[in-house]
Amino acid sequence: MAIRIRSHFHRGAGERSMPELASVIAMLGWKLSQEAIRRMRAAQFDIDMGRQYFDFVCEFLAFMLHAADRIAYRTLDADKRLTFTTALALKLADVVEENRDMLIAEPEPGRSRSHFIALANERGADYADFAYDEKEGPDFGFRRFFGSRLLEIVPEKDHSWVIDQIMEIEAPEAIKALESTLTGLFAPPGEERRPRREHNVGE
């Protein structure tokens, strides 16, 4: 299944704010998390609705957040990077909160949002130990740590394969989409670093 990604704004639109760019990436992260779940279910991994589904999505979005921050680090100045990453964390928390009925059926408003923010902060310290290369993306440790978090979510029968699935398929697919989209969004107004088109992830 292909996901259509908006990686450029219309010409003449002017420079977009960091929160506006963060909104695009938050929506991308959500779509990619759903695509990853569909792909893993098709590969016979059990990811059931409820706590398991919720935890998977939160870990996936936290991975996207910290990968996006590494891309911002090499592209934006320190102030813009901080503004972008903070806005993205909050936008992702909003996405989790807005979808809490589907993810976990959490009746208490704000609890899902708070959970994601706490997780994002925790993962910031965890992922800080790993490198992110401009050409290769997240290093082996970065991807393996992501896989290890999902190892704790899937049933025991899936433990033998889930890290390989994450490291070899899910993380690379997510990073490819993230890199492509942010390259376009971070380009100065009127400048396009790659041919202008809507990108399809999963083609």
C-alpha positions, 0 to 999 in steps of 0.5 A, a space after each residue: 500500500 502506497 502512502 502519499 507524502 507532501 514534501 513541498 509547499 506550493 511555490 510562493 507560499 513563503 517560509 513555513 513556521 517550524 510548527 507547520 512543518 512539524 504538523 506535516 511530519 506528525 501526520 506522516 509519522 501516524 500514517 507510517 505507523 499504521 502502514 508498519 502495523 499493516 505490513 507486520 500483520 501481513 507478515 503474521 506478527 500479532 499486533 492486537 488492538 488495545 495496549 499492544 497497539 497503543 504501545 507499538 504506535 507510541 514507540 514508533 512515533 518516538 523513533 520518528 521524533 528522534 530521527 527527525 531531530 537528527 535530520 534537523 540537527 544537520 539542517 537547521 540552526 540551534 534555535 530552529 531545531 529546538 523549535 521544530 523538535 519541541 513542536 513535533 513532540 507536542 504534535 505527535 502527542 496530540 495525534 496519540 491523544 486524538 486517536 486514543 479511542 482507536 488505540 487503547 480506548 482510554 476514557 480519561 482525556 490527556 492521559 495518552 498525551 502525557 504518556 507519549 510525552 514522558 516516553 519521548 523524553 525517556 527515549 531521547 536519553 536512550 537514543 542519544 547513545 547512538 549515531 545517525 549518519 547523513 547517508 546511512 541514517 540511524 546506526 545499527 544500535 539506533 535501529 536495534 534499540 528501536 527493535 528491542 522496544 517492540 520486542 517487549 510488545 509483541 507476543 513471545 512467538 514473534 520474538 525470534 523475528 521482530 528485531 530483524 523485521 524492524 531493523 531490515 524493513 520497518 525502520 528503513 522504510 520509515 527513515 526513507 520517507 522521513 528523509 525525503 519529506 524533510 529534505 523538501 520541507 527544510 529547503 528554502 522557499 523557492 528552492 527544491 533540492 529534489 525533483 518536485 513530486 508527491 512521494 509514495 512510500 511502499 512502492 
